[in-house]
């Protein structure tokens, strides 16, 4: 896990190649941290989106070649289906001084390296959507030519929007299934709990407030207490009480098994998408 007290790694000027949601989240996080608009340029193929980023954040928006020419660290933040087009442009102007940090879902470091000149350092990252509120969980993995210093740079960048952990690239499909897709599982559960509140006669706004704050409080307890989830659950579960009646129904309906199967399915799909690319 990245050390929040450590000195920031020296990333040099940064080019964010792709100004979609994750690109904007990283841009916003970097600017709230130690970086200034003088440190960052953005390349975005849609003129309207580029104009929005320039107006909102004050950054310079350039074409790919110009952006690469101004940067030492390149963040690939495009959709997987756009990665090969971007790499073809980057390959024309990249040099051995550059570090490539990819947040493109499902794209392996080997795939990126194959489309670039030999020896380019690549670090693959898997953040999740809470990057938009600086609470992401990101895993980073080194490619064939990336060393500890390159991983330090990637960690420094992604730490601007949350927590970072290093993993072998072979574990990134599991990471994608667990934390990459994880917010959707929580949103799904919260949606169902709000519906249950409405079914029991509560107004939607009150049901939502009750469940959202319960989710926030429970997550903070889990993070800060150091206790196992089972211990925290048992502390709420009195003998013969309301909670154990609910837990029994969850077990009868196979909720635990369904979650296990769902996350395994997500990992398989991540591997399939990587193979397709």
Backbone torsions as a table, in degrees:
resi	resn	phi	psi	omega
1	UNK	NA	141.5	179.6
2	UNK	-63.6	141.6	179.8
3	UNK	-87.8	113.7	-176.3
4	UNK	-68.9	-15.7	-179.7
5	UNK	-92.4	-6.3	-177.3
6	UNK	-72.9	155.6	175.2
7	UNK	-66.4	140.5	179.2
8	UNK	-61.0	140.0	175.9
9	UNK	-69.5	152.4	-179.7
10	UNK	-84.6	105.1	-176.0
11	UNK	-92.9	-17.1	-173.8
12	UNK	70.2	-174.7	176.4
13	UNK	-59.4	147.0	-173.7
14	UNK	-119.2	135.9	170.7
15	UNK	-114.4	120.7	174.7
16	UNK	-95.4	111.6	-175.9
17	UNK	-99.4	95.0	-173.9
18	UNK	121.4	114.8	-174.9
19	UNK	-109.8	33.5	175.7
20	UNK	-76.1	-158.1	-174.2
21	UNK	-61.6	-46.6	-177.7
22	UNK	-71.4	-37.2	176.5
23	UNK	-62.3	-43.3	178.1
24	UNK	-66.3	-39.4	179.0
25	UNK	-60.9	-43.0	178.4
26	UNK	-66.7	-43.4	178.0
27	UNK	-57.7	-49.9	-179.1
28	UNK	-61.3	-43.2	-179.9
29	UNK	-65.0	-42.5	179.1
30	UNK	-62.4	-40.0	-179.0
31	UNK	-72.4	-26.4	174.7
32	UNK	-76.8	-16.2	179.2
33	UNK	-93.5	-129.7	-174.0
34	UNK	-89.4	-7.5	-173.2
35	UNK	-90.7	152.6	176.3
36	UNK	-118.6	170.4	179.6
37	UNK	-63.8	-20.0	177.5
38	UNK	-72.2	-19.0	-176.8
39	UNK	-89.1	-15.2	-166.8
40	UNK	-129.3	135.5	167.7
41	UNK	-123.5	157.0	-177.5
42	UNK	-127.5	140.6	171.0
43	UNK	-118.2	124.5	-177.8
44	UNK	-139.7	125.1	-172.6
45	UNK	-71.7	-23.1	179.9
46	UNK	-91.6	113.6	-175.3
47	UNK	-55.2	-40.9	-179.3
48	UNK	-62.5	-42.3	179.0
49	UNK	-66.5	-41.4	177.9
50	UNK	-60.9	-41.4	178.7
51	UNK	-63.7	-39.5	177.7
52	UNK	-60.9	-46.1	-178.6
53	UNK	-64.9	-40.8	179.4
54	UNK	-63.8	-43.2	-178.1
55	UNK	-71.3	-39.3	-175.2
56	UNK	-74.5	-41.3	-172.1
57	UNK	-111.7	-10.7	179.1
58	UNK	77.1	14.5	-178.6
59	UNK	-87.1	158.6	175.8
60	UNK	-81.6	131.9	175.6
61	UNK	-110.2	127.5	-172.5
62	UNK	-132.0	168.5	170.1
63	UNK	-73.4	170.7	-173.1
64	UNK	-59.8	-48.2	-176.5
65	UNK	-60.5	-44.5	-179.6
66	UNK	-66.9	-39.4	-179.8
67	UNK	-64.4	-45.0	178.6
68	UNK	-61.8	-39.7	-179.4
69	UNK	-63.6	-23.5	-178.6
70	UNK	-94.4	-5.9	-168.5
71	UNK	-119.4	159.5	170.5
72	UNK	-104.5	-32.2	179.6
73	UNK	-115.9	127.0	-179.5
74	UNK	-109.8	122.2	177.0
75	UNK	-100.6	114.4	177.7
76	UNK	-86.6	109.7	-173.6
77	UNK	-126.9	39.2	178.7
78	UNK	-101.0	169.3	175.9
79	UNK	-70.2	152.9	-177.2
80	UNK	-54.3	-36.9	-177.9
81	UNK	-70.3	-13.9	-179.7
82	UNK	-101.8	-1.5	-170.5
83	UNK	-66.7	-40.8	-176.1
84	UNK	-67.3	-37.6	175.9
85	UNK	-62.2	-44.0	178.5
86	UNK	-64.3	-45.1	-178.4
87	UNK	-62.4	-35.6	178.2
88	UNK	-61.8	-37.9	177.4
89	UNK	-72.8	-43.2	-178.5
90	UNK	-63.1	-39.7	-176.3
91	UNK	-58.9	-25.9	-178.3
92	UNK	-74.2	-21.1	-171.5
93	UNK	-129.5	-5.6	-177.7
94	UNK	-76.0	153.2	177.9
95	UNK	-136.2	174.7	-176.5
96	UNK	-64.6	-15.6	178.5
97	UNK	-77.4	-10.7	-175.6
98	UNK	-88.9	147.6	167.6
99	UNK	-112.7	132.1	177.1
100	UNK	-103.7	122.8	176.4
101	UNK	-115.1	114.5	-175.4
102	UNK	-105.4	130.7	171.0
103	UNK	-114.6	18.6	178.2
104	UNK	-74.9	118.8	-173.6
105	UNK	-62.2	132.0	172.4
106	UNK	79.3	-2.3	-177.3
107	UNK	-93.9	119.1	-175.8
108	UNK	-76.3	159.4	175.3
109	UNK	-64.6	-34.8	-179.9
110	UNK	-62.6	-39.6	178.2
111	UNK	-62.7	-45.5	-179.9
112	UNK	-65.3	-45.6	-179.4
113	UNK	-60.8	-36.7	-178.6
114	UNK	-64.4	-26.2	-178.0
115	UNK	-96.0	0.3	-178.7
116	UNK	-119.6	163.6	175.4
117	UNK	-56.6	152.3	-175.9
118	UNK	-61.4	139.1	172.6
119	UNK	94.0	-1.9	-179.6
120	UNK	-70.6	132.0	178.8
121	UNK	-77.2	129.6	-179.5
122	UNK	-128.9	133.6	172.7
123	UNK	-122.2	128.0	-180.0
124	UNK	-99.1	135.1	-177.3
125	UNK	-126.3	145.4	175.8
126	UNK	-125.7	89.4	174.2
127	UNK	-86.0	179.0	172.3
128	UNK	-131.5	174.3	-169.8
129	UNK	-65.1	-22.4	173.5
130	UNK	-61.2	-2.2	168.9
131	UNK	-55.4	-28.7	-179.1
132	UNK	-65.0	-20.5	178.3
133	UNK	-123.1	25.5	177.0
134	UNK	60.7	29.9	178.4
135	UNK	-127.1	32.9	-179.3
136	UNK	-69.7	157.3	164.1
137	UNK	-116.9	117.4	-175.3
138	UNK	-121.1	135.0	170.5
139	UNK	-106.3	140.4	178.9
140	UNK	-123.9	143.7	-178.7
141	UNK	-138.5	140.0	-176.8
142	UNK	-86.5	141.8	171.0
143	UNK	-82.6	-172.0	-173.3
144	UNK	-63.5	-29.5	-173.7
145	UNK	-110.8	7.4	-178.6
146	UNK	-94.7	135.2	-179.8
147	UNK	-112.3	-170.4	-177.2
148	UNK	-60.2	-38.5	-179.9
149	UNK	-63.6	-39.0	177.9
150	UNK	-66.2	-40.8	177.0
151	UNK	-63.9	-37.0	177.2
152	UNK	-60.2	-41.3	179.2
153	UNK	-63.6	-47.5	-179.8
154	UNK	-60.8	-43.2	178.3
155	UNK	-61.0	-42.7	-179.7
156	UNK	-60.6	-41.4	179.5
157	UNK	-65.6	-49.8	-174.9
158	UNK	-74.7	-22.3	177.0
159	UNK	-66.4	-14.7	177.3
160	UNK	-68.2	-17.0	-179.1
161	UNK	-123.9	18.2	177.4
162	UNK	148.6	-153.7	-178.9
163	UNK	-93.5	154.9	-176.9
164	UNK	-134.9	139.8	174.7
165	UNK	-133.2	144.2	175.7
166	UNK	-90.5	137.7	177.1
167	UNK	-140.8	158.4	168.0
168	UNK	-66.4	148.2	-178.1
169	UNK	-61.3	-26.6	179.5
170	UNK	-62.6	-17.9	-179.7
171	UNK	-94.9	-1.2	-173.2
172	UNK	-70.8	-26.4	174.1
173	UNK	-65.0	-40.4	177.0
174	UNK	-66.5	-41.0	177.4
175	UNK	-61.0	-44.2	179.0
176	UNK	-57.9	-43.7	-178.7
177	UNK	-68.8	-34.4	-173.0
178	UNK	-88.2	-60.7	-177.2
179	UNK	-97.8	-31.3	179.1
180	UNK	-62.9	-49.5	177.3
181	UNK	-89.3	-10.0	-173.1
182	UNK	-52.9	-42.5	180.0
183	UNK	-55.7	-34.8	179.8
184	UNK	-63.3	-35.9	179.5
185	UNK	-65.1	-41.9	179.8
186	UNK	-66.8	-41.5	178.7
187	UNK	-63.3	-38.2	178.4
188	UNK	-62.3	-45.2	179.9
189	UNK	-64.6	-44.6	179.1
190	UNK	-62.2	-41.3	177.3
191	UNK	-57.6	-45.1	-179.5
192	UNK	-65.7	-38.4	-179.5
193	UNK	-68.8	-38.1	175.7
194	UNK	-62.7	-43.4	177.4
195	UNK	-60.2	-37.2	178.1
196	UNK	-64.4	-40.4	177.4
197	UNK	-60.6	-41.7	178.0
198	UNK	-64.3	-42.0	177.8
199	UNK	-58.7	-33.3	-179.3
200	UNK	-86.4	3.8	173.0
201	UNK	101.7	6.0	179.3
202	UNK	-85.7	147.9	172.6
203	UNK	-63.9	148.1	-177.4
204	UNK	-57.0	-44.1	-177.2
205	UNK	-62.9	-39.8	179.2
206	UNK	-69.2	-43.9	178.9
207	UNK	-58.4	-42.8	179.9
208	UNK	-64.5	-44.0	179.8
209	UNK	-62.2	-43.4	179.9
210	UNK	-60.7	-45.9	-174.4
211	UNK	-75.9	-41.0	-179.2
212	UNK	-63.0	-46.1	179.5
213	UNK	-67.0	-35.5	176.3
214	UNK	-62.9	-40.7	178.3
215	UNK	-64.4	-44.2	179.7
216	UNK	-62.8	-48.6	-178.9
217	UNK	-62.7	-40.8	-179.8
218	UNK	-66.1	-40.6	179.1
219	UNK	-63.5	-41.4	179.6
220	UNK	-66.6	-40.9	176.1
221	UNK	-59.5	-44.4	-178.6
222	UNK	-63.2	-40.6	-179.7
223	UNK	-70.5	-42.7	-168.6
224	UNK	-93.9	-22.0	-174.8
225	UNK	-78.1	-28.4	-175.2
226	UNK	77.0	3.7	-179.2
227	UNK	-89.3	154.2	177.5
228	UNK	-69.7	147.5	177.8
229	UNK	-53.8	-33.9	179.1
230	UNK	-62.8	-41.3	179.5
231	UNK	-63.1	-42.9	-179.6
232	UNK	-67.1	-38.6	178.2
233	UNK	-66.1	-43.3	-178.6
234	UNK	-64.7	-28.5	178.4
235	UNK	-66.7	-23.1	178.5
236	UNK	-92.1	-15.5	-168.5
237	UNK	-100.5	92.3	179.4
238	UNK	-79.4	147.8	176.8
239	UNK	-58.3	128.9	177.7
240	UNK	69.8	13.2	-174.3
241	UNK	-96.2	-167.7	-176.2
242	UNK	-71.4	-37.8	-174.8
243	UNK	-67.6	-42.7	-178.9
244	UNK	-66.2	-30.9	175.8
245	UNK	-65.1	-39.8	178.3
246	UNK	-69.4	-43.1	179.9
247	UNK	-60.9	-39.6	179.0
248	UNK	-60.0	-41.7	179.5
249	UNK	-65.5	-39.1	177.2
250	UNK	-61.3	-41.9	179.6
251	UNK	-69.3	-41.3	178.9
252	UNK	-59.9	-37.9	-177.9
253	UNK	-88.8	6.2	171.4
254	UNK	69.1	33.5	-177.3
255	UNK	-64.0	-42.0	-179.9
256	UNK	-61.9	-47.4	-179.7
257	UNK	-64.1	-37.8	178.7
258	UNK	-63.1	-40.4	178.2
259	UNK	-64.6	-44.7	178.1
260	UNK	-58.8	-46.0	-179.5
261	UNK	-65.7	-38.7	-179.4
262	UNK	-64.6	-44.1	-178.0
263	UNK	-69.8	-36.6	173.9
264	UNK	-62.5	-39.8	178.6
265	UNK	-63.9	-40.2	178.5
266	UNK	-63.8	-40.6	178.7
267	UNK	-64.5	-41.6	178.0
268	UNK	-62.3	-41.9	-179.2
269	UNK	-66.8	-36.8	176.7
270	UNK	-60.8	-43.7	178.7
271	UNK	-64.2	-39.1	178.7
272	UNK	-63.9	-42.7	180.0
273	UNK	-64.8	-39.3	176.9
274	UNK	-63.8	-39.7	179.2
275	UNK	-66.0	-36.9	178.8
276	UNK	-63.7	-29.5	179.7
277	UNK	-91.6	NA	NA
